[in-house]
Amino acid sequence: MEKYGFERAELAALYQRLVKSVAVLPAVESASLSTYGLFTGFAWRNNAYPDGLHSGEDDHSVHVDVVAGDYFETLGIPLLAGRRFTTNDRAGAPNVAIVSQAFADRFFQGESPIGRLFGFGARENSRDFEIVGVVADAKYQEVRETANPMVYRPAAQQTEYLEALSVRVVGDPDAVASKLRTALAASFPGLPVSNLRSLSTQIDRSLARELMISRLSIVFGCIALGLAMVGLYAVLAYSVARRFKELGLRLALGAQNKDIVGLVMGDAFGLVAIGVAVGLPAAIGLSRFASSLLYGVTATDPLALAGATGILALAALAALAASYLPARRAARHRPDAVTALRMTFSGI
């Protein structure tokens, strides 16, 4: 069986040539191949049964990836114990695998897995894979997932087609991408190249739903804030209109313009203070409902709360500024004492 014009028997040599041709490009630090890429939504699962597995183990499911080249260096996954794959791990040599820390924790419970054997599939299958290394956990599907137990196998000992090329570059990834596409087209004309994008772009794509919700929340929050400010202005204007005679009488009896402005704005400050005093604790109390949409920040993160409080403070200042207009309008009306008393007692 062949794919893109390459027979399975040619794959090991193909992968070696492809990785080397990419690694020599300017600005490329390292390159590797794998069965599937990070945050693409794809995963390959199997059931693993190590030697000495406790009979009480129920969950045997692990993620499996076949890799070639400097995979762990390219993706920045550190080696914790044992060794990486070498050129000796080829077809005909004993089957080897590297596992993640989550794999070691699940199946070996604190014991070293180096040199232990395991197999895939049913319990009666032979244990024909030797663990030669342990690497740190990595997230493959989404940033908020709990790291799954991983098994990495060398491409030289497998016959799977590897379709995910990972490249660590220095500088602008988009600039390197065009050179990479050109180099691959020249060296491997029968090999299709698509979906070249940076890891940050791939992560953003995986967070598309969260980003959309956050942006919509910002838009609706700004609309709500604007409506609140307009509503506060309307309430204060209506309050001043209802207190027209009272304020006129205060002015007639000697109150200064600044006294009237201070009185009206004091009422506005009271309304804003009540809103902040009620809204902030309510936001903290309801924050757990938003925790499922957050990543990299907790619902009660001090910096986030400080930022929200700062926005509320700015909104309060804007609301106080809006209340200044009805306060000035009230202060401009200055009747004499006789007129003010006549208006008060006649009900005008």
C-alpha positions in Angstrom: 0.0 0.0 0.0 1.3 3.5 -0.8 0.3 7.0 0.0 1.3 10.2 -1.9 3.5 7.9 -4.0 5.5 6.5 -1.1 5.6 2.8 -0.1 5.5 1.9 3.6 9.0 0.3 3.2 10.3 3.7 2.2 8.9 5.6 5.1 11.8 5.4 7.5 14.3 6.7 5.0 11.8 9.3 3.8 11.3 10.7 7.3 15.0 10.9 7.9 15.6 12.8 4.6 12.6 15.1 5.2 13.7 16.1 8.8 17.2 16.7 7.7 16.1 18.9 4.7 14.0 21.0 7.0 16.6 21.2 9.8 19.2 22.9 7.6 16.9 25.8 6.6 17.9 29.2 8.0 16.2 30.1 11.3 15.2 26.5 12.0 16.6 25.1 15.2 15.1 21.6 15.0 12.4 19.6 13.2 10.4 16.5 13.8 7.5 14.4 12.5 4.6 12.8 14.4 1.3 11.0 13.7 -0.8 14.0 14.7 -0.1 17.6 15.7 -0.8 19.5 18.9 -4.3 21.0 19.4 -5.6 19.6 16.1 -8.4 17.6 17.6 -6.9 14.3 16.6 -5.7 11.5 18.9 -4.8 7.9 18.7 -5.8 5.8 21.6 -5.0 2.2 22.7 -5.1 0.1 25.8 -1.7 -0.5 27.5 -1.0 -3.5 29.8 2.4 -3.2 31.5 4.0 -6.2 33.3 3.2 -6.3 37.0 -0.1 -4.3 36.4 -2.2 -4.3 39.5 -5.4 -6.3 39.0 -7.5 -3.4 40.3 -6.5 -1.1 37.4 -9.7 -0.3 35.3 -8.5 2.4 33.0 -5.9 1.2 30.5 -6.5 3.8 27.8 -3.5 5.8 26.7 -2.7 8.2 23.9 -0.1 6.8 21.3 2.1 8.9 19.0 4.7 7.8 16.5 7.5 10.3 16.2 10.6 10.9 14.1 13.5 13.4 14.4 14.1 15.6 17.4 10.5 15.5 18.5 10.9 16.2 22.2 13.5 19.0 21.6 11.3 20.6 19.0 8.2 20.7 21.2 10.2 21.5 24.4 9.2 18.4 26.3 11.9 17.6 28.8 13.4 14.2 29.4 12.8 13.2 33.0 14.5 9.7 33.1 16.2 7.3 30.8 17.1 8.2 27.2 15.6 9.5 24.0 15.3 7.5 20.8 18.5 6.9 18.9 19.5 5.5 15.4 19.8 2.1 17.0 16.0 2.0 17.5 15.3 0.8 14.0 13.4 -2.0 12.4 14.6 -5.4 13.6 15.8 -4.1 16.9 13.9 -4.7 20.1 10.7 -2.5 20.2 11.1 0.5 22.5 8.9 3.3 23.7 9.1 6.5 25.8 6.2 7.2 28.1 5.0 10.3 29.8 5.0 11.0 33.6 1.2 10.5 33.7 1.7 7.0 32.2 4.3 6.2 34.9 2.2 7.5 37.7 -0.9 5.5 36.6 0.7 2.1 36.0 3.8 2.1 38.2 2.7 4.2 41.2 6.0 5.8 42.0 8.3 3.0 40.8 10.7 3.5 38.0 9.3 2.3 34.6 12.7 2.3 32.9 13.3 -1.2 31.5 9.8 -2.4 32.2 7.8 -4.1 29.4 4.2 -3.5 28.3 1.9 -4.4 25.4 -1.1 -3.1 23.6 -4.6 -4.6 23.3 -5.9 -7.6 25.2 -4.3 -8.8 28.5 -3.0 -12.0 26.9 -0.9 -10.1 24.3 2.8 -10.3 24.7 4.6 -7.5 26.4 6.9 -6.5 23.5 7.6 -2.9 24.2 10.4 -1.8 26.5 10.2 1.6 28.2 13.5 3.4 27.7 12.6 6.9 28.8 10.1 9.1 30.7 9.3 12.6 29.5 7.2 15.4 31.0 3.4 15.5 30.4 2.1 17.5 27.4 -1.3 18.7 26.5 -2.5 17.7 23.0 -6.2 18.4 22.6 -6.9 21.6 24.6 -5.1 23.7 27.0 -7.4 23.0 29.9 -7.3 19.2 29.7 -5.6 17.0 32.3 -2.5 15.5 30.7 -3.3 12.1 29.3 -0.9 9.1 29.7 1.2 9.1 26.5 3.2 6.5 24.7 5.8 7.6 22.1 7.1 5.1 19.6 10.0 5.6 17.1 8.9 5.9 13.5 11.8 3.6 12.4 10.1 0.7 14.1 6.6 1.4 12.8 4.9 1.6 9.4 2.4 4.4 10.2 2.3 7.5 7.9 3.3 10.6 9.8 1.5 13.7 8.7 2.4 16.4 11.3 5.6 18.3 10.8 6.8 20.4 13.8 9.5 22.9 13.4 11.1 25.1 16.1 12.2 28.4 14.5 14.0 31.6 15.5 12.2 34.8 14.5 8.9 35.2 12.7 7.2 31.8 12.1 5.2 33.2 9.1 8.4 34.2 7.3 9.9 30.7 7.8 6.7 29.1 6.7 7.0 30.4 3.1 10.6 29.2 2.9 9.6 25.8 4.4 6.9 25.3 1.8 9.2 26.2 -1.0 11.9 23.8 0.2 9.5 20.9 0.7 8.0 21.4 -2.8 11.5 21.4 -4.3 12.8 18.3 -2.5 9.5 16.3 -2.3 7.3 17.3 -5.2 4.8 14.5 -4.6 4.3 15.5 -0.9 1.3 17.8 -0.2 1.9 20.6 2.3 -1.0 22.4 4.0 -2.1 24.0 7.2 1.3 25.6 8.0 0.7 27.7 11.1 2.3 28.6 14.3 1.6 26.8 17.6 0.1 30.0 19.1 -2.3 30.2 16.1 -3.2 26.6 16.6 -3.9 27.2 20.3 -6.0 30.2 19.4 -8.0 28.0 17.1 -8.6 25.5 19.8 -9.8 28.3 22.1 -12.1 29.8 19.4 -15.3 29.3 21.5 -13.7 30.8 24.6 -12.4 33.8 22.6 -15.7 34.4 21.0 -17.5 34.3 24.4 -15.0 36.7 25.9 -15.3 39.2 23.1 -19.0 39.1 23.2 -18.9 39.5 27.0 -16.7 42.6 26.5 -19.1 44.1 24.0 -22.2 43.4 26.1 -20.4 44.6 29.2 -19.5 47.9 27.5 -23.1 48.3 26.4 -24.4 47.5 29.9 -21.9 50.0 31.3 -23.0 52.7 28.9 -26.7 52.0 29.7 -26.0 52.2 33.4 -24.3 55.6 33.0 -27.3 56.9 30.9 -29.7 55.5 33.5 -27.8 57.2 36.3 -27.9 60.5 34.5 -31.7 60.1 33.9 -32.3 59.2 37.6 -30.3 62.2 38.8 -32.0 64.6 36.3 -35.4 63.3 37.4 -34.4 63.7 41.1 -33.3 67.3 40.5 -36.6 68.0 38.7 -38.6 66.7 41.7 -36.4 68.7 44.1 -36.6 71.8 42.1 -38.5 73.8 44.7 -36.3 72.5 47.5 -33.1 73.4 45.7 -34.5 76.8 44.8 -35.4 77.5 48.4 -31.9 76.5 49.5 -30.4 78.9 47.0 -32.8 81.7 48.0 -31.9 81.2 51.7 -28.1 81.6 50.9 -26.8 78.3 49.7 -24.0 78.7 47.2 -23.8 77.0 43.8 -21.1 74.7 45.0 -23.3 73.6 47.8 -26.1 72.5 45.4 -23.6 70.8 43.1 -22.1 69.0 46.0 -25.5 67.9 47.3 -26.6 66.5 43.9 -23.2 64.8 43.2 -23.2 63.4 46.8 -26.5 61.6 45.9 -24.8 60.3 42.7 -21.8 59.1 44.7 -24.1 57.2 47.1 -25.8 55.4 44.2 -22.4 54.4 42.7 -21.1 53.3 46.1 -24.1 51.1 46.7 -23.7 49.6 43.2 -20.0 48.8 43.8 -20.7 47.5 47.3 -23.4 45.1 46.0 -21.9 44.2 42.6 -18.3 43.3 43.6 -19.2 40.7 46.2 -22.0 39.4 43.9 -19.4 39.0 41.1 -17.0 37.1 43.4 -19.9 34.9 44.6 -21.0 34.1 41.1 -17.5 33.7 39.6 -17.5 29.9 40.0 -20.1 29.7 37.2 -17.6 31.3 34.9 -14.7 29.1 35.9 -15.3 26.6 33.2 -14.6 29.3 30.6 -11.3 30.4 32.1 -7.8 29.2 31.4 -4.6 30.5 33.0 -6.5 32.6 35.5 -8.8 31.7 38.4 -12.2 33.2 38.9 -10.9 35.0 42.0 -7.6 36.0 40.5 -6.4 39.1 42.4 -5.1 40.9 39.3 -8.4 40.2 37.4 -10.5 41.5 40.4 -8.2 44.6 40.7 -8.7 45.3 37.0 -12.5 44.9 37.3 -12.5 47.2 40.3 -10.5 49.7 38.4 -13.0 49.6 35.5 -15.8 50.1 38.0 -14.0 53.0 39.5 -13.6 54.6 36.1 -17.3 54.0 35.4 -18.1 55.6 38.7 -16.0 58.7 37.8 -17.8 58.9 34.5 -21.2 58.6 36.2 -20.2 61.4 38.6 -19.2 63.5 35.6 -22.5 62.8 34.0 -24.3 63.9 37.2 -22.5 67.2 37.1 -24.8 68.4 34.3 -28.1 68.3 36.3 -26.3 69.6 39.3 -25.1 72.7 37.4 -28.6 73.2 35.9 -30.1 73.1 39.4 -27.5 75.6 40.7 -28.2 78.1 37.9 -31.8 78.5 39.1 -31.5 81.1 41.8 -34.9 82.7 42.8 -35.3 85.2 45.5 -36.6 84.1 48.9 -40.1 85.4 48.5 -40.5 83.8 45.1 -39.1 80.5 46.4 -41.5 80.5 49.4 -44.4 81.3 47.2 -43.5 78.4 44.9 -43.2 76.1 47.8 -46.4 76.8 49.6 -48.5 77.3 46.5 -47.5 73.9 45.0 -46.2 75.5 41.8 
